[in-house]
């Protein structure tokens, strides 16, 4: 199972959960219990989306401050 966000990819293979960047480099890999793997993958995607949104808001805030 592979789920993509704007700048990351969460990949689940059996009990191995991997987070990759756009170029395919593994940023983090961990094993998860098989009975909980899909839920953990979905939680990871949600956290990454939240982090990306926060980073985007901070960039916009910095740009707006620099234009003042």
N, CA, C and O atoms as a Tripos MOL2 file, in Angstrom:
@<TRIPOS>MOLECULE
protein
  272   271    68     0     0
PROTEIN
NO_CHARGES

@<TRIPOS>ATOM
      1 N           0.8510   -1.1720    0.0000 N.3       1 UNK1
      2 CA          0.0000    0.0000    0.0000 C.3       1 UNK1
      3 C           0.9020    1.2430    0.0000 C.2       1 UNK1
      4 O           1.8310    1.3510    0.8010 O.2       1 UNK1
      5 N           0.6160    2.1540   -0.8930 N.am      2 UNK2
      6 CA          1.3830    3.4000   -0.9880 C.3       2 UNK2
      7 C           0.4030    4.5600   -0.9640 C.2       2 UNK2
      8 O          -0.5710    4.5810   -1.7160 O.2       2 UNK2
      9 N           0.6710    5.5310   -0.0870 N.am      3 UNK3
     10 CA         -0.1170    6.7610   -0.0360 C.3       3 UNK3
     11 C           0.8400    7.9260   -0.2020 C.2       3 UNK3
     12 O           1.9100    7.9560    0.4040 O.2       3 UNK3
     13 N           0.4420    8.8950   -1.0370 N.am      4 UNK4
     14 CA          1.3170   10.0300   -1.3200 C.3       4 UNK4
     15 C           0.7230   11.3130   -0.7600 C.2       4 UNK4
     16 O          -0.4930   11.5000   -0.7430 O.2       4 UNK4
     17 N           1.6080   12.1900   -0.3040 N.am      5 UNK5
     18 CA          1.2350   13.5440    0.0870 C.3       5 UNK5
     19 C           1.9580   14.4750   -0.8850 C.2       5 UNK5
     20 O           2.4900   14.0250   -1.9000 O.2       5 UNK5
     21 N           1.9770   15.7630   -0.5760 N.am      6 UNK6
     22 CA          2.6440   16.7150   -1.4670 C.3       6 UNK6
     23 C           4.1330   16.4330   -1.6240 C.2       6 UNK6
     24 O           4.6670   16.5140   -2.7300 O.2       6 UNK6
     25 N           4.7990   16.1050   -0.5330 N.am      7 UNK7
     26 CA          6.2440   15.9410   -0.6200 C.3       7 UNK7
     27 C           6.7560   14.6270   -0.0340 C.2       7 UNK7
     28 O           7.9670   14.4230    0.0530 O.2       7 UNK7
     29 N           5.8600   13.7410    0.3650 N.am      8 UNK8
     30 CA          6.2760   12.4770    0.9590 C.3       8 UNK8
     31 C           5.4470   11.3250    0.4080 C.2       8 UNK8
     32 O           4.4080   11.5150   -0.2230 O.2       8 UNK8
     33 N           5.9430   10.1400    0.6680 N.am      9 UNK9
     34 CA          5.2480    8.9270    0.2800 C.3       9 UNK9
     35 C           5.3240    7.9650    1.4610 C.2       9 UNK9
     36 O           6.4080    7.6980    1.9800 O.2       9 UNK9
     37 N           4.1720    7.4440    1.8860 N.am     10 UNK10
     38 CA          4.1290    6.4700    2.9670 C.3      10 UNK10
     39 C           3.8560    5.1130    2.3260 C.2      10 UNK10
     40 O           2.8690    4.9260    1.6150 O.2      10 UNK10
     41 N           4.7460    4.1880    2.5950 N.am     11 UNK11
     42 CA          4.6690    2.8760    1.9610 C.3      11 UNK11
     43 C           4.5870    1.7980    3.0390 C.2      11 UNK11
     44 O           5.3760    1.7890    3.9830 O.2      11 UNK11
     45 N           3.6360    0.9030    2.8870 N.am     12 UNK12
     46 CA          3.4480   -0.1900    3.8300 C.3      12 UNK12
     47 C           3.6260   -1.5090    3.0880 C.2      12 UNK12
     48 O           2.8860   -1.8130    2.1510 O.2      12 UNK12
     49 N           4.6080   -2.2820    3.5140 N.am     13 UNK13
     50 CA          4.8580   -3.6120    2.9300 C.3      13 UNK13
     51 C           4.8610   -4.6110    4.0820 C.2      13 UNK13
     52 O           5.8390   -4.7180    4.8210 O.2      13 UNK13
     53 N           3.7650   -5.3340    4.2250 N.am     14 UNK14
     54 CA          3.6540   -6.2810    5.3340 C.3      14 UNK14
     55 C           3.6540   -5.5430    6.6540 C.2      14 UNK14
     56 O           2.7090   -4.8170    6.9600 O.2      14 UNK14
     57 N           4.7060   -5.7210    7.4440 N.am     15 UNK15
     58 CA          4.7950   -5.0190    8.7210 C.3      15 UNK15
     59 C           5.8280   -3.8870    8.6920 C.2      15 UNK15
     60 O           6.1530   -3.3260    9.7390 O.2      15 UNK15
     61 N           6.3430   -3.5490    7.5180 N.am     16 UNK16
     62 CA          7.3400   -2.4900    7.3730 C.3      16 UNK16
     63 C           6.6760   -1.2100    6.8720 C.2      16 UNK16
     64 O           6.0900   -1.1860    5.7900 O.2      16 UNK16
     65 N           6.7740   -0.1570    7.6620 N.am     17 UNK17
     66 CA          6.2100    1.1500    7.3340 C.3      17 UNK17
     67 C           7.3630    2.0930    7.0070 C.2      17 UNK17
     68 O           8.2380    2.3200    7.8420 O.2      17 UNK17
     69 N           7.3640    2.6430    5.7870 N.am     18 UNK18
     70 CA          8.4480    3.5150    5.3450 C.3      18 UNK18
     71 C           7.9110    4.8730    4.9330 C.2      18 UNK18
     72 O           6.8400    4.9810    4.3360 O.2      18 UNK18
     73 N           8.6690    5.9030    5.2590 N.am     19 UNK19
     74 CA          8.3740    7.2590    4.8010 C.3      19 UNK19
     75 C           9.5000    7.6440    3.8550 C.2      19 UNK19
     76 O          10.6760    7.5940    4.2140 O.2      19 UNK19
     77 N           9.1210    8.0300    2.6390 N.am     20 UNK20
     78 CA         10.1030    8.4110    1.6210 C.3      20 UNK20
     79 C           9.8660    9.8600    1.1970 C.2      20 UNK20
     80 O           8.7540   10.3790    1.3000 O.2      20 UNK20
     81 N          10.9400   10.5050    0.7170 N.am     21 UNK21
     82 CA         10.7860   11.8410    0.1550 C.3      21 UNK21
     83 C          10.4230   11.7250   -1.3190 C.2      21 UNK21
     84 O          10.2270   10.6210   -1.8280 O.2      21 UNK21
     85 N          10.3320   12.8640   -2.0070 N.am     22 UNK22
     86 CA          9.9300   12.8670   -3.4190 C.3      22 UNK22
     87 C          10.8710   12.0730   -4.3130 C.2      22 UNK22
     88 O          10.4420   11.4940   -5.3110 O.2      22 UNK22
     89 N          12.1460   12.0450   -3.9620 N.am     23 UNK23
     90 CA         13.1210   11.3640   -4.7970 C.3      23 UNK23
     91 C          13.2430    9.8750   -4.4690 C.2      23 UNK23
     92 O          14.0140    9.1620   -5.1110 O.2      23 UNK23
     93 N          12.4930    9.4030   -3.4810 N.am     24 UNK24
     94 CA         12.4960    7.9910   -3.1360 C.3      24 UNK24
     95 C          13.4390    7.6080   -2.0210 C.2      24 UNK24
     96 O          13.5400    6.4290   -1.6780 O.2      24 UNK24
     97 N          14.1350    8.5790   -1.4420 N.am     25 UNK25
     98 CA         15.0260    8.2850   -0.3210 C.3      25 UNK25
     99 C          14.2040    7.9380    0.9160 C.2      25 UNK25
    100 O          13.2060    8.5960    1.2080 O.2      25 UNK25
    101 N          14.6180    6.9200    1.6290 N.am     26 UNK26
    102 CA         13.9070    6.5370    2.8480 C.3      26 UNK26
    103 C          14.3020    7.4920    3.9650 C.2      26 UNK26
    104 O          15.4790    7.6050    4.3100 O.2      26 UNK26
    105 N          13.3120    8.1760    4.5270 N.am     27 UNK27
    106 CA         13.5560    9.0800    5.6350 C.3      27 UNK27
    107 C          13.4170    8.3630    6.9640 C.2      27 UNK27
    108 O          14.1310    8.6540    7.9240 O.2      27 UNK27
    109 N          12.4790    7.4150    7.0040 N.am     28 UNK28
    110 CA         12.2570    6.6620    8.2300 C.3      28 UNK28
    111 C          11.5980    5.3330    7.8780 C.2      28 UNK28
    112 O          10.7350    5.2680    7.0030 O.2      28 UNK28
    113 N          12.0070    4.2950    8.5550 N.am     29 UNK29
    114 CA         11.3980    2.9790    8.3720 C.3      29 UNK29
    115 C          11.2490    2.3450    9.7430 C.2      29 UNK29
    116 O          12.1460    2.4270   10.5820 O.2      29 UNK29
    117 N          10.1230    1.7210    9.9560 N.am     30 UNK30
    118 CA          9.8700    1.0680   11.2320 C.3      30 UNK30
    119 C           8.9560   -0.1270   11.0150 C.2      30 UNK30
    120 O           8.1960   -0.1770   10.0480 O.2      30 UNK30
    121 N           9.0380   -1.0750   11.9140 N.am     31 UNK31
    122 CA          8.1200   -2.2070   11.8420 C.3      31 UNK31
    123 C           6.9350   -1.9220   12.7450 C.2      31 UNK31
    124 O           7.0750   -1.3200   13.8100 O.2      31 UNK31
    125 N           5.7810   -2.3580   12.3100 N.am     32 UNK32
    126 CA          4.5500   -2.1740   13.0730 C.3      32 UNK32
    127 C           3.8470   -3.5230   13.1670 C.2      32 UNK32
    128 O           4.0490   -4.3910   12.3180 O.2      32 UNK32
    129 N           3.0160   -3.7020   14.2040 N.am     33 UNK33
    130 CA          2.2660   -4.9590   14.2880 C.3      33 UNK33
    131 C           1.3530   -5.1130   13.0750 C.2      33 UNK33
    132 O           0.6830   -4.1610   12.6760 O.2      33 UNK33
    133 N           1.3240   -6.2940   12.4950 N.am     34 UNK34
    134 CA          0.5430   -6.5290   11.2830 C.3      34 UNK34
    135 C          -0.9310   -6.2160   11.5070 C.2      34 UNK34
    136 O          -1.5850   -5.6700   10.6190 O.2      34 UNK34
    137 N          -1.4590   -6.5510   12.6710 N.am     35 UNK35
    138 CA         -2.8800   -6.3160   12.9470 C.3      35 UNK35
    139 C          -3.2140   -4.8330   13.0200 C.2      35 UNK35
    140 O          -4.3880   -4.4660   12.9620 O.2      35 UNK35
    141 N          -2.2100   -3.9750   13.1450 N.am     36 UNK36
    142 CA         -2.4130   -2.5350   13.2990 C.3      36 UNK36
    143 C          -1.7500   -1.7420   12.1740 C.2      36 UNK36
    144 O          -1.7010   -0.5130   12.2380 O.2      36 UNK36
    145 N          -1.2470   -2.4120   11.1610 N.am     37 UNK37
    146 CA         -0.4020   -1.7640   10.1550 C.3      37 UNK37
    147 C          -1.1500   -0.7140    9.3340 C.2      37 UNK37
    148 O          -0.6390    0.3890    9.1440 O.2      37 UNK37
    149 N          -2.3320   -1.0290    8.8520 N.am     38 UNK38
    150 CA         -3.0690   -0.0790    8.0040 C.3      38 UNK38
    151 C          -3.4620    1.1630    8.8060 C.2      38 UNK38
    152 O          -3.3640    2.2850    8.3090 O.2      38 UNK38
    153 N          -3.9020    0.9600   10.0350 N.am     39 UNK39
    154 CA         -4.2610    2.0980   10.8860 C.3      39 UNK39
    155 C          -3.0480    2.9820   11.1520 C.2      39 UNK39
    156 O          -3.1570    4.2080   11.1020 O.2      39 UNK39
    157 N          -1.9030    2.3830   11.4340 N.am     40 UNK40
    158 CA         -0.6840    3.1530   11.6750 C.3      40 UNK40
    159 C          -0.2510    3.9090   10.4280 C.2      40 UNK40
    160 O           0.2090    5.0470   10.5260 O.2      40 UNK40
    161 N          -0.3900    3.2960    9.2580 N.am     41 UNK41
    162 CA         -0.0370    3.9670    8.0080 C.3      41 UNK41
    163 C          -0.9390    5.1840    7.8000 C.2      41 UNK41
    164 O          -0.4610    6.2580    7.4350 O.2      41 UNK41
    165 N          -2.2290    5.0190    8.0280 N.am     42 UNK42
    166 CA         -3.1620    6.1420    7.8720 C.3      42 UNK42
    167 C          -2.8690    7.2540    8.8720 C.2      42 UNK42
    168 O          -2.9550    8.4320    8.5250 O.2      42 UNK42
    169 N          -2.5230    6.8950   10.1140 N.am     43 UNK43
    170 CA         -2.1580    7.8990   11.1140 C.3      43 UNK43
    171 C          -0.8930    8.6450   10.6930 C.2      43 UNK43
    172 O          -0.7890    9.8580   10.8780 O.2      43 UNK43
    173 N           0.0550    7.9230   10.1340 N.am     44 UNK44
    174 CA          1.3010    8.5410    9.6820 C.3      44 UNK44
    175 C           1.0340    9.5370    8.5570 C.2      44 UNK44
    176 O           1.5980   10.6310    8.5450 O.2      44 UNK44
    177 N           0.1830    9.1610    7.6210 N.am     45 UNK45
    178 CA         -0.1700   10.0650    6.5170 C.3      45 UNK45
    179 C          -0.8460   11.3140    7.0780 C.2      45 UNK45
    180 O          -0.5430   12.4240    6.6390 O.2      45 UNK45
    181 N          -1.7500   11.1550    8.0350 N.am     46 UNK46
    182 CA         -2.4360   12.3030    8.6310 C.3      46 UNK46
    183 C          -1.4450   13.2340    9.3230 C.2      46 UNK46
    184 O          -1.5580   14.4540    9.2060 O.2      46 UNK46
    185 N          -0.4710   12.6690   10.0450 N.am     47 UNK47
    186 CA          0.5330   13.5030   10.7190 C.3      47 UNK47
    187 C           1.3980   14.2460    9.7040 C.2      47 UNK47
    188 O           1.7230   15.4160    9.9060 O.2      47 UNK47
    189 N           1.7730   13.5760    8.6150 N.am     48 UNK48
    190 CA          2.5920   14.2270    7.5910 C.3      48 UNK48
    191 C           1.8070   15.3610    6.9290 C.2      48 UNK48
    192 O           2.3490   16.4430    6.7040 O.2      48 UNK48
    193 N           0.5390   15.1170    6.6200 N.am     49 UNK49
    194 CA         -0.2870   16.1790    6.0200 C.3      49 UNK49
    195 C          -0.4080   17.3780    6.9540 C.2      49 UNK49
    196 O          -0.3580   18.5240    6.5070 O.2      49 UNK49
    197 N          -0.5660   17.1150    8.2440 N.am     50 UNK50
    198 CA         -0.6440   18.1950    9.2310 C.3      50 UNK50
    199 C           0.6770   18.9620    9.2830 C.2      50 UNK50
    200 O           0.6830   20.1920    9.3390 O.2      50 UNK50
    201 N           1.7840   18.2410    9.2640 N.am     51 UNK51
    202 CA          3.0980   18.8750    9.2970 C.3      51 UNK51
    203 C           3.3320   19.7170    8.0430 C.2      51 UNK51
    204 O           3.8450   20.8320    8.1320 O.2      51 UNK51
    205 N           2.9580   19.1910    6.8820 N.am     52 UNK52
    206 CA          3.1240   19.9360    5.6330 C.3      52 UNK52
    207 C           2.2780   21.2020    5.6340 C.2      52 UNK52
    208 O           2.7320   22.2470    5.1660 O.2      52 UNK52
    209 N           1.0600   21.1260    6.1500 N.am     53 UNK53
    210 CA          0.1960   22.3060    6.2090 C.3      53 UNK53
    211 C           0.7900   23.3600    7.1390 C.2      53 UNK53
    212 O           0.7610   24.5520    6.8320 O.2      53 UNK53
    213 N           1.3230   22.9210    8.2660 N.am     54 UNK54
    214 CA          1.9370   23.8600    9.2110 C.3      54 UNK54
    215 C           3.1590   24.5310    8.5790 C.2      54 UNK54
    216 O           3.3500   25.7390    8.7190 O.2      54 UNK54
    217 N           3.9760   23.7510    7.8920 N.am     55 UNK55
    218 CA          5.1620   24.3050    7.2380 C.3      55 UNK55
    219 C           4.7610   25.3150    6.1650 C.2      55 UNK55
    220 O           5.4040   26.3540    6.0180 O.2      55 UNK55
    221 N           3.7080   25.0130    5.4200 N.am     56 UNK56
    222 CA          3.2330   25.9240    4.3800 C.3      56 UNK56
    223 C           2.7310   27.2360    4.9920 C.2      56 UNK56
    224 O           3.0120   28.3160    4.4720 O.2      56 UNK56
    225 N           1.9850   27.1330    6.1030 N.am     57 UNK57
    226 CA          1.4990   28.3470    6.7780 C.3      57 UNK57
    227 C           2.6570   29.2080    7.2600 C.2      57 UNK57
    228 O           2.6120   30.4330    7.1500 O.2      57 UNK57
    229 N           3.7090   28.5610    7.8020 N.am     58 UNK58
    230 CA          4.8680   29.3150    8.2740 C.3      58 UNK58
    231 C           5.5750   30.0220    7.1210 C.2      58 UNK58
    232 O           6.0340   31.1530    7.2850 O.2      58 UNK58
    233 N           5.6720   29.3880    5.9770 N.am     59 UNK59
    234 CA          6.3020   30.0110    4.8080 C.3      59 UNK59
    235 C           5.4950   31.2200    4.3580 C.2      59 UNK59
    236 O           6.0640   32.2720    4.0680 O.2      59 UNK59
    237 N           4.1840   31.0800    4.2990 N.am     60 UNK60
    238 CA          3.3210   32.1940    3.8880 C.3      60 UNK60
    239 C           3.4550   33.3430    4.8730 C.2      60 UNK60
    240 O           3.5300   34.5040    4.4710 O.2      60 UNK60
    241 N           3.4850   33.0250    6.1640 N.am     61 UNK61
    242 CA          3.6230   34.0660    7.1900 C.3      61 UNK61
    243 C           4.9430   34.8040    7.0270 C.2      61 UNK61
    244 O           4.9790   36.0300    7.1420 O.2      61 UNK61
    245 N           6.0200   34.0880    6.7620 N.am     62 UNK62
    246 CA          7.3240   34.7200    6.5840 C.3      62 UNK62
    247 C           7.3440   35.6120    5.3540 C.2      62 UNK62
    248 O           7.9270   36.6950    5.3870 O.2      62 UNK62
    249 N           6.7210   35.1770    4.2790 N.am     63 UNK63
    250 CA          6.6710   35.9600    3.0530 C.3      63 UNK63
    251 C           5.8850   37.2500    3.2970 C.2      63 UNK63
    252 O           6.2960   38.3310    2.8750 O.2      63 UNK63
    253 N           4.7660   37.1200    3.9750 N.am     64 UNK64
    254 CA          3.9510   38.3020    4.2450 C.3      64 UNK64
    255 C           4.6720   39.2890    5.1520 C.2      64 UNK64
    256 O           4.5590   40.4990    4.9560 O.2      64 UNK64
    257 N           5.4020   38.7990    6.1310 N.am     65 UNK65
    258 CA          6.1660   39.6710    7.0270 C.3      65 UNK65
    259 C           7.2860   40.3830    6.2790 C.2      65 UNK65
    260 O           7.5850   41.5450    6.5550 O.2      65 UNK65
    261 N           7.8960   39.6880    5.3410 N.am     66 UNK66
    262 CA          9.0140   40.2900    4.6130 C.3      66 UNK66
    263 C           8.5440   41.3720    3.6440 C.2      66 UNK66
    264 O           9.3350   42.2300    3.2510 O.2      66 UNK66
    265 N           7.2760   41.3450    3.2540 N.am     67 UNK67
    266 CA          6.7430   42.3480    2.3260 C.3      67 UNK67
    267 C           6.3070   43.6200    3.0430 C.2      67 UNK67
    268 O           6.0180   44.6240    2.3920 O.2      67 UNK67
    269 N           6.2560   43.5960    4.3620 N.am     68 UNK68
    270 CA          5.8080   44.7890    5.1110 C.3      68 UNK68
    271 C           6.8690   45.8270    5.1880 C.2      68 UNK68
    272 O           6.6550   46.8850    5.7800 O.2      68 UNK68
@<TRIPOS>BOND
     1     1     2 1
     2     2     3 1
     3     3     4 2
     4     3     5 am
     5     5     6 1
     6     6     7 1
     7     7     8 2
     8     7     9 am
     9     9    10 1
    10    10    11 1
    11    11    12 2
    12    11    13 am
    13    13    14 1
    14    14    15 1
    15    15    16 2
    16    15    17 am
    17    17    18 1
    18    18    19 1
    19    19    20 2
    20    19    21 am
    21    21    22 1
    22    22    23 1
    23    23    24 2
    24    23    25 am
    25    25    26 1
    26    26    27 1
    27    27    28 2
    28    27    29 am
    29    29    30 1
    30    30    31 1
    31    31    32 2
    32    31    33 am
    33    33    34 1
    34    34    35 1
    35    35    36 2
    36    35    37 am
    37    37    38 1
    38    38    39 1
    39    39    40 2
    40    39    41 am
    41    41    42 1
    42    42    43 1
    43    43    44 2
    44    43    45 am
    45    45    46 1
    46    46    47 1
    47    47    48 2
    48    47    49 am
    49    49    50 1
    50    50    51 1
    51    51    52 2
    52    51    53 am
    53    53    54 1
    54    54    55 1
    55    55    56 2
    56    55    57 am
    57    57    58 1
    58    58    59 1
    59    59    60 2
    60    59    61 am
    61    61    62 1
    62    62    63 1
    63    63    64 2
    64    63    65 am
    65    65    66 1
    66    66    67 1
    67    67    68 2
    68    67    69 am
    69    69    70 1
    70    70    71 1
    71    71    72 2
    72    71    73 am
    73    73    74 1
    74    74    75 1
    75    75    76 2
    76    75    77 am
    77    77    78 1
    78    78    79 1
    79    79    80 2
    80    79    81 am
    81    81    82 1
    82    82    83 1
    83    83    84 2
    84    83    85 am
    85    85    86 1
    86    86    87 1
    87    87    88 2
    88    87    89 am
    89    89    90 1
    90    90    91 1
    91    91    92 2
    92    91    93 am
    93    93    94 1
    94    94    95 1
    95    95    96 2
    96    95    97 am
    97    97    98 1
    98    98    99 1
    99    99   100 2
   100    99   101 am
   101   101   102 1
   102   102   103 1
   103   103   104 2
   104   103   105 am
   105   105   106 1
   106   106   107 1
   107   107   108 2
   108   107   109 am
   109   109   110 1
   110   110   111 1
   111   111   112 2
   112   111   113 am
   113   113   114 1
   114   114   115 1
   115   115   116 2
   116   115   117 am
   117   117   118 1
   118   118   119 1
   119   119   120 2
   120   119   121 am
   121   121   122 1
   122   122   123 1
   123   123   124 2
   124   123   125 am
   125   125   126 1
   126   126   127 1
   127   127   128 2
   128   127   129 am
   129   129   130 1
   130   130   131 1
   131   131   132 2
   132   131   133 am
   133   133   134 1
   134   134   135 1
   135   135   136 2
   136   135   137 am
   137   137   138 1
   138   138   139 1
   139   139   140 2
   140   139   141 am
   141   141   142 1
   142   142   143 1
   143   143   144 2
   144   143   145 am
   145   145   146 1
   146   146   147 1
   147   147   148 2
   148   147   149 am
   149   149   150 1
   150   150   151 1
   151   151   152 2
   152   151   153 am
   153   153   154 1
   154   154   155 1
   155   155   156 2
   156   155   157 am
   157   157   158 1
   158   158   159 1
   159   159   160 2
   160   159   161 am
   161   161   162 1
   162   162   163 1
   163   163   164 2
   164   163   165 am
   165   165   166 1
   166   166   167 1
   167   167   168 2
   168   167   169 am
   169   169   170 1
   170   170   171 1
   171   171   172 2
   172   171   173 am
   173   173   174 1
   174   174   175 1
   175   175   176 2
   176   175   177 am
   177   177   178 1
   178   178   179 1
   179   179   180 2
   180   179   181 am
   181   181   182 1
   182   182   183 1
   183   183   184 2
   184   183   185 am
   185   185   186 1
   186   186   187 1
   187   187   188 2
   188   187   189 am
   189   189   190 1
   190   190   191 1
   191   191   192 2
   192   191   193 am
   193   193   194 1
   194   194   195 1
   195   195   196 2
   196   195   197 am
   197   197   198 1
   198   198   199 1
   199   199   200 2
   200   199   201 am
   201   201   202 1
   202   202   203 1
   203   203   204 2
   204   203   205 am
   205   205   206 1
   206   206   207 1
   207   207   208 2
   208   207   209 am
   209   209   210 1
   210   210   211 1
   211   211   212 2
   212   211   213 am
   213   213   214 1
   214   214   215 1
   215   215   216 2
   216   215   217 am
   217   217   218 1
   218   218   219 1
   219   219   220 2
   220   219   221 am
   221   221   222 1
   222   222   223 1
   223   223   224 2
   224   223   225 am
   225   225   226 1
   226   226   227 1
   227   227   228 2
   228   227   229 am
   229   229   230 1
   230   230   231 1
   231   231   232 2
   232   231   233 am
   233   233   234 1
   234   234   235 1
   235   235   236 2
   236   235   237 am
   237   237   238 1
   238   238   239 1
   239   239   240 2
   240   239   241 am
   241   241   242 1
   242   242   243 1
   243   243   244 2
   244   243   245 am
   245   245   246 1
   246   246   247 1
   247   247   248 2
   248   247   249 am
   249   249   250 1
   250   250   251 1
   251   251   252 2
   252   251   253 am
   253   253   254 1
   254   254   255 1
   255   255   256 2
   256   255   257 am
   257   257   258 1
   258   258   259 1
   259   259   260 2
   260   259   261 am
   261   261   262 1
   262   262   263 1
   263   263   264 2
   264   263   265 am
   265   265   266 1
   266   266   267 1
   267   267   268 2
   268   267   269 am
   269   269   270 1
   270   270   271 1
   271   271   272 2
@<TRIPOS>SUBSTRUCTURE
     1 UNK1         2 RESIDUE 1 A UNK
     2 UNK2         6 RESIDUE 1 A UNK
     3 UNK3        10 RESIDUE 1 A UNK
     4 UNK4        14 RESIDUE 1 A UNK
     5 UNK5        18 RESIDUE 1 A UNK
     6 UNK6        22 RESIDUE 1 A UNK
     7 UNK7        26 RESIDUE 1 A UNK
     8 UNK8        30 RESIDUE 1 A UNK
     9 UNK9        34 RESIDUE 1 A UNK
    10 UNK10       38 RESIDUE 1 A UNK
    11 UNK11       42 RESIDUE 1 A UNK
    12 UNK12       46 RESIDUE 1 A UNK
    13 UNK13       50 RESIDUE 1 A UNK
    14 UNK14       54 RESIDUE 1 A UNK
    15 UNK15       58 RESIDUE 1 A UNK
    16 UNK16       62 RESIDUE 1 A UNK
    17 UNK17       66 RESIDUE 1 A UNK
    18 UNK18       70 RESIDUE 1 A UNK
    19 UNK19       74 RESIDUE 1 A UNK
    20 UNK20       78 RESIDUE 1 A UNK
    21 UNK21       82 RESIDUE 1 A UNK
    22 UNK22       86 RESIDUE 1 A UNK
    23 UNK23       90 RESIDUE 1 A UNK
    24 UNK24       94 RESIDUE 1 A UNK
    25 UNK25       98 RESIDUE 1 A UNK
    26 UNK26      102 RESIDUE 1 A UNK
    27 UNK27      106 RESIDUE 1 A UNK
    28 UNK28      110 RESIDUE 1 A UNK
    29 UNK29      114 RESIDUE 1 A UNK
    30 UNK30      118 RESIDUE 1 A UNK
    31 UNK31      122 RESIDUE 1 A UNK
    32 UNK32      126 RESIDUE 1 A UNK
    33 UNK33      130 RESIDUE 1 A UNK
    34 UNK34      134 RESIDUE 1 A UNK
    35 UNK35      138 RESIDUE 1 A UNK
    36 UNK36      142 RESIDUE 1 A UNK
    37 UNK37      146 RESIDUE 1 A UNK
    38 UNK38      150 RESIDUE 1 A UNK
    39 UNK39      154 RESIDUE 1 A UNK
    40 UNK40      158 RESIDUE 1 A UNK
    41 UNK41      162 RESIDUE 1 A UNK
    42 UNK42      166 RESIDUE 1 A UNK
    43 UNK43      170 RESIDUE 1 A UNK
    44 UNK44      174 RESIDUE 1 A UNK
    45 UNK45      178 RESIDUE 1 A UNK
    46 UNK46      182 RESIDUE 1 A UNK
    47 UNK47      186 RESIDUE 1 A UNK
    48 UNK48      190 RESIDUE 1 A UNK
    49 UNK49      194 RESIDUE 1 A UNK
    50 UNK50      198 RESIDUE 1 A UNK
    51 UNK51      202 RESIDUE 1 A UNK
    52 UNK52      206 RESIDUE 1 A UNK
    53 UNK53      210 RESIDUE 1 A UNK
    54 UNK54      214 RESIDUE 1 A UNK
    55 UNK55      218 RESIDUE 1 A UNK
    56 UNK56      222 RESIDUE 1 A UNK
    57 UNK57      226 RESIDUE 1 A UNK
    58 UNK58      230 RESIDUE 1 A UNK
    59 UNK59      234 RESIDUE 1 A UNK
    60 UNK60      238 RESIDUE 1 A UNK
    61 UNK61      242 RESIDUE 1 A UNK
    62 UNK62      246 RESIDUE 1 A UNK
    63 UNK63      250 RESIDUE 1 A UNK
    64 UNK64      254 RESIDUE 1 A UNK
    65 UNK65      258 RESIDUE 1 A UNK
    66 UNK66      262 RESIDUE 1 A UNK
    67 UNK67      266 RESIDUE 1 A UNK
    68 UNK68      270 RESIDUE 1 A UNK
